[in-house]
């Protein structure tokens, strides 16, 4: 348990580090709109926090004037998987739209399958701060939708989506529920994968990224409920790390385990959908 406790020692960054111009026009552009099973899938883009455009799917109930919950979905990074992008949660968003929810599924810096090996490691810290800003900017876009009830907003993230979401939980109070899957306690655990750095160089990376570690922020999500989901055979997130992540959060919180790997399974999807229906009061 000692190694996990040490991860909590770093101080979180001042929230002002993650600020940006919230009033910048979105300049929304619609590529196409498809109808599916009582939902509308809008393929859109909008201007992000750093001026570059963010591609997204905005999934809304079909032809309704009523307001319902809003959910921001942030995908995982698994370059061998065809859903390592904004499509990951699309079917779940369509299902939720049939019950009145509006979802936003965004592209991230890891949407490119070649992102991890091609990136410059020296930029991991700055890019991480920038990514949190973009997630907040996406939330700006979501809550501005006419179909969204701002008092019922949730965040769902898998893998890097869970970790950056945990950081966001420490600086943004708008989400009323957080569903995090297969995240780990420290960014350096993943950003150092595949490197040959040793000794002082390796420790320097840990020290540099430590103020951004998810365990420093997730405790600030309260009083919003947090649902954690983990696979028992996850090669990237061993059980002790999963428990350390969970322990860093405050009540109300739940942790669910599955006989699955890093990608989890269909039961995890069903459990998460049911949880979202409950905490967002979806009929």
Buried (B, 14 or more C-beta within 10 A) or exposed (E): EEEBEEBBEBEBBEEEEBEBEEEBEBEBEEEEEEEBEBBBBBBBBBBBBEEEBBBBBBBBBEEBEEBBBBBBBBBBBBEEBEBBBBEBBBBBBBBBBEBBBBBBBBBBBBBBBEBBEEBEEEEBBEEBBBBBBBBBBBBBBBBEBEBBBBEBBBBBBBBBBBBBBBBBBBBBEBBBBBBBBBBBBBBBBBBBEEEEEEEEEBEEBBEBBBBBBBBBBBBBBBEBBBBBBBBEEBEBBBEEBBBBBBBBBBEBBBBBBBEBBBBBBEEBBEBBBEBBBEBBEBE
